[in-house]
Amino acid sequence: MKRMNIRKKKGFPLSSKKFFISGICILFSFFFSYFSNNVTSIGSSLCLSHIPVFVGGFLCGYPFGFFIGFFSAVLSGIFFSIPWIPDIVSAAVELSSYGCMIGLMYHFLPKHLESIFTALIISMTTGKVLWGVSRLICSCFGFSSLTFHTFWDYTVLSCIPGILLTLFFVPFLILAIQQVRFMNHKR
């Protein structure tokens, strides 16, 4: 008869790590949102609260990335008194699509620097388009109307520093995390 060798695994299970990382990403997104609201001259154009959502989507995958983005937007909206409709709804749609798309794209693409940039660009484009769609749907119900100028100003012109910061900072942060073997390459 064979003896069974039962050993306890060291460390936390994978899902516990993902919950912990998700909580940390939501906390950082909340902190960066607080910073952005208090430093009005440059804070809102840097889009700092988006960076933890992207990192959470990379590290935890698309389901956790979706919830990181959603809860980040809703919690910052509740605590910083942003009007519920259409601002929080649009922000929740945008940030949750960021986390979900970045997790999906990174899951299916090879794990190289070029793939990280590709995943970031696709998820940012998807998030901005879905922000516009959600804002358009809200305007159909009598909330503030969406014009092409408003869409272009929010999605491109006012966010150029944030887009550049995200494209510079997030890929190298992900590569650094991969180098210390903090995250698994397989999901």
N, C-alpha and C positions, 0 to 999 in steps of 0.2 A: 504494500500500500504506500502511495506517495504521501510525503509530508507536504502540507501546504505552507508556503512561506508567506505569511501575512505581515506586511509592513505598513506602517502609517506613512502617508505621503507628507513630506515636509512642506510647510508653507500653506498658503491659502488655495482653495480651489480656484479654477480659472474664472468662474462667474463671480466669486467674491472679489477678485482683483478688478474685474470690469466694473462692478458696482462701486468699489472704492475709487477707481480712476474717474468714473463718471461723476461722483460726488465732488471730487477735487476740481474737475473741469467746470462744473456748475458753479462752485465757489469762486474760482478764478474769473469766470465770465461775469458773475455778479459783482465782484470787486472791480473789474475793469469797466463795467457799466457805471458803477458809482464814480469812478475816476473820470469817465467820459462826460458824465452829467455835471460834474463840478468844475471841469476845465473846459469851458465852452469854446475857447478860441481855437484849439486844435484837437481836443478830445473826441468830438463827434466825427471828425473826418478820418481819424486813425482806425476806427472800427475795432478797437482792442477787444471788445467782448466776443468778436467772431473767432479770434485765434484759439481760445480753449475749446470751442465747438469743433473746429477743424481737427485739433489734436485729439480730442475725445473720439471723433469719428475714425481717425486713423488707428488709434490704440485699441478701441473697443469694438469696432465694427458698426454696421449700419443701424441695427435696432437701438443700441445704446446711444449712438450718435444722434439719432432722431430725438430721443428723449432728452439728451443733454441740451440740444438746441431749443426744444420746446420749453423745458423747465427754466432754462436761462432767460428766455424772453419773458415768460410769464412772471417769474419771480422778480426780475428787475422792473417790470412794468407795475407790479403791485406795490413794491417798496418805494419806487421813485415816482409814483402818481402819474404815470403816463395814461392818457385816456384809453379805455379798454378797446373801443372800436373806433377807428380802424387800425390804430397804431400797434397795439399789442398783438392783434390778430395777424397783421401783416408781418410783424417781426417774428412771431412764433412760426409762421409758415416759412419765412426766409431762413431762419436759423435751423429749424428742424430739417429742412431740405438740404442745408449745408452738411449737417452731420450725417444724414442718411446717404446722400450722394457720394460724399468723400469716402465713407465706409464701403459702399458698393464698388466704387471705381477702384479703390485700393485693393479690394479683395480680388478683383478679376484681372487687374493689370499686373505685370511683372514688378517686382520690388526694387526698382531702380530710381535714380533721381529724376529722370525724365518722366517716369510714370507718376511720381508725386506731383510734379508740375502739371501734368495733364489732368490728373484727378482734381487738383485745386482749381484749375481754370474751368473745367466742366462743372464742378459743383458750385463755383461762384456764379457762373452764368445761369445755371438752373435756379439757384436761389434768388437771384435778382429778377428773373422772369416770373417766378412764382410769387414774389413780392408784388410785382405789377399786376398779376392776375388776381391775387387776393384783394388788392386795393381797388381794382376795377369792379370786383364782385361787391365789395363794401359800398362803392359809389352807386351801384344799382339800387341799394337799399336806402339811399338818401344821405349817406355820409359824404365826406369831402370827395369832390370829383377828382379823377385822375386825368391829367393831360399828358401829352407826349413830353412837354417841357419838364413837368414834375418828375416823370419817370426817368428821363435822361439825366436830370440834375441829381436825383437821388442815387441812381444805379451806377452812374459813370463819373460825372464831374466832381461831386462832393466827396466821393469815396476813393479817388485816385491815390492819395497817400496811404489809405488803409489797404488797398489792393496791393500796392507795391510792398508795404510792410509785411503783409501776409505771404506774398510770393517769395520774399527774401527770408523771412524768419521761420515759417512752418516747415519747409522741406529740410532745412538744416537741423532743426530741432528733432524731427522724426528720424533723420539719419543718425544723430547723436544717440537717440534712445535705442535705435537698432544696434548701434555699436556696443553699447553696454549690455546688450542682450536682455533688455527689460521686457520686450514684447516678443511673442512668438511670431514667426513668419507665416505659420499655418493657422487657419481659423476653423 
